[in-house]
Amino acid sequence: MKNKVKYVLGFMFSEDKNCVALIKKTKPVWQAGCLNGIGGKVEKDEYGFDAMVREFREETGCQTQEHEWKHFATMTNSQFVVWCYVAYGDLSFLKTTTEEEIKIVSLSILNQQYILSNLSWLIPMALDSDNFRPIEIEYKEAEKYIEDGNR
């Protein structure tokens, strides 16, 4: 994993599993205007769970604890690794704290055209994650974004 850029991506669902907190991206360019999970880059000497807690707090104003997050998947390719996490909580406490707006979205009306394409399978996978150990996904499609310098 050396030399790979490391990221975290988190999905916090309401306790009843009917809604999910997402973020409306403004950057990088290829994500602008789309909804994505909440997360970001892992800092030097930081562990994935620590980064997830920090990123979630920075982007939502909500303090969580490491034990609240469950690692359910790792997306990887030759240039990056993304650790994916799931948690459940009271979404009413979340607020927008950066230029990227936090959205609480009902899963029943989650519109495929406004989310990043991988969320169409990552969200159901996160919801079902109690039924399997964390899985590793080799995600080749994203390599074009790294090569284009858009990340």
C-alpha positions in Angstrom: 0.0 0.0 0.0 3.0 2.3 0.0 2.9 5.0 -2.6 -0.9 4.7 -2.9 -3.0 7.7 -2.1 -5.4 6.7 0.8 -9.0 7.8 1.2 -11.9 7.0 3.4 -15.6 7.0 2.3 -18.4 6.8 4.8 -22.1 6.2 4.7 -24.1 7.1 7.8 -27.7 5.9 7.7 -30.6 6.8 9.9 -31.4 4.2 12.6 -34.4 3.0 10.6 -32.2 2.6 7.5 -34.5 4.8 5.4 -32.1 7.7 4.9 -28.4 8.3 4.2 -26.2 11.3 4.7 -24.4 12.3 1.5 -22.3 15.3 0.4 -22.9 17.3 -2.8 -19.4 17.5 -4.3 -17.9 20.6 -5.8 -14.5 19.0 -6.4 -12.8 17.3 -8.0 -14.2 18.3 -11.3 -15.4 14.9 -12.3 -17.6 14.7 -9.1 -18.9 18.2 -9.2 -22.7 18.4 -8.7 -23.0 14.7 -7.7 -23.7 13.2 -4.4 -21.1 11.0 -2.8 -20.4 9.4 0.6 -18.7 11.6 3.2 -14.9 11.2 3.5 -11.6 12.4 2.1 -7.9 11.9 2.1 -6.1 10.0 4.9 -3.4 12.1 6.5 0.2 10.9 7.0 0.5 8.5 9.9 -3.3 8.3 10.3 -5.3 5.1 10.4 -8.5 4.6 8.4 -10.9 4.7 11.3 -9.2 7.9 12.6 -9.5 9.5 9.2 -13.2 8.5 9.0 -14.0 10.1 12.3 -12.0 13.2 11.5 -13.4 13.7 8.0 -17.0 13.1 9.2 -16.6 15.7 11.9 -15.0 18.2 9.5 -17.7 17.9 6.9 -20.8 17.4 9.1 -19.9 19.0 12.5 -20.8 15.7 14.2 -18.4 14.0 16.5 -18.5 10.2 16.1 -16.3 7.5 17.7 -14.2 4.8 15.9 -16.3 2.0 17.3 -19.4 3.5 15.6 -18.0 2.9 12.1 -17.7 -0.6 10.5 -15.3 -1.2 7.7 -17.2 -3.0 4.9 -15.1 -2.7 1.8 -11.8 -1.6 0.3 -11.7 -0.2 -3.2 -8.2 -0.3 -4.7 -6.1 0.0 -7.8 -2.5 0.6 -8.6 -2.7 4.2 -7.5 -5.1 4.5 -4.6 -7.0 2.7 -1.8 -10.4 3.7 -0.5 -11.6 2.3 2.8 -15.4 2.3 3.0 -17.3 2.5 6.3 -20.9 2.4 7.5 -22.5 3.8 10.6 -26.0 4.4 11.9 -27.2 7.5 13.9 -29.4 10.5 14.3 -28.9 12.4 11.0 -30.7 15.5 12.3 -27.5 16.6 14.0 -25.6 16.8 10.8 -24.9 20.2 9.2 -23.0 21.6 6.3 -19.6 22.9 7.5 -17.7 23.3 4.2 -18.5 24.5 0.7 -19.8 21.0 0.0 -23.4 20.7 1.2 -24.6 17.8 3.4 -27.8 16.2 2.1 -30.0 13.7 4.0 -31.5 11.6 1.2 -34.4 9.1 1.5 -33.3 5.8 0.0 -36.8 5.5 -1.6 -36.1 8.6 -3.8 -32.4 8.3 -4.3 -32.0 9.4 -7.9 -29.3 7.5 -9.8 -28.5 10.4 -12.0 -27.3 12.6 -9.1 -25.1 10.1 -7.4 -21.7 8.8 -8.4 -22.2 5.6 -10.3 -20.5 3.4 -7.7 -23.0 4.4 -5.0 -25.7 2.4 -6.8 -24.0 -0.7 -5.4 -22.0 0.7 -2.5 -25.1 1.9 -0.6 -26.9 -1.5 -0.7 -23.6 -3.2 0.1 -23.1 -0.9 3.2 -26.7 -1.7 4.3 -26.0 -5.5 4.0 -22.6 -5.4 5.5 -23.6 -7.2 8.7 -23.8 -10.3 6.6 -20.2 -10.5 5.4 -16.6 -9.6 6.3 -15.0 -6.6 4.6 -14.4 -7.3 0.9 -11.7 -6.0 -1.4 -12.7 -4.5 -4.8 -10.2 -3.9 -7.6 -11.7 -0.7 -9.1 -10.1 -0.2 -12.5 -12.6 2.2 -13.8 -11.3 5.0 -11.6 -7.8 4.9 -13.0 -8.8 7.3 -15.8 -9.5 10.0 -13.2 -6.1 9.7 -11.6 -4.4 9.8 -15.0 -6.4 12.8 -16.0 -5.1 14.6 -12.9 -8.7 15.2 -11.6 -8.2 13.7 -8.2 
